[in-house]
């Protein structure tokens, strides 16, 4: 194989495919398994021991890339959820209220008092729920 292909093009392709597969499957080990399977088939077709070593190296690169993407997504999600949680207490014109409170154990408790509307589809009752 061409040295430029081995050290430049294939690693960039592995990184790009690992990012895409991580966003789809959300599991670094599945991503690495798919990349390993593809490169193992290529190694068998080529029939050289160097291709098997390259398959292992590209699998490790894929696992590392997918794991980093997973961590970045978790950090981004945690940052977004910490900034977006607000306490809402709306008193609408029809008398319904809604409030959201974040507890210490990272759960959000939602309670709503739903008042019937003037049309025939109105519902009355009280809702309690927890979103984790």
C-alpha positions, 0 to 999 in steps of 0.5 A: 500500500502507498505510505500516504494512503496508510498514514494520512487518508485511511486514518482521516477516513476512520476518524470521520466514519467513527464520528458518524457511526458514534452519532448513529449507534451511541456506543464506542464498542459497536463503532470499533467493531464495525471498523475492525470488521471492515478492515479485517475483510480488507486484510484477508483480501490483501493477504498480508500480515501488515494489513492485519496490524493496520486493522488493529491500529485503525480499530484502536483509533476508531475506539479512541475517536468514538469514545472522545465523541461520546464524552464531548456529547455528554459534556455538551448535553450536561452543559445544555441541561444545566443552563436550560433548567428554569423554574416556571410558574405560569398563571394563564388566563384560563387559570391553569398553572405549571411549575418545574423544580430541579431536585438535588438528585438531578431529577426534574419534578413537574406538577401542573394544574389543568383547568377545563376550557370553554370548549367540549374538549377540555380536561380537568385534573392534576398531573404529577410527574418526574422526568429523569 
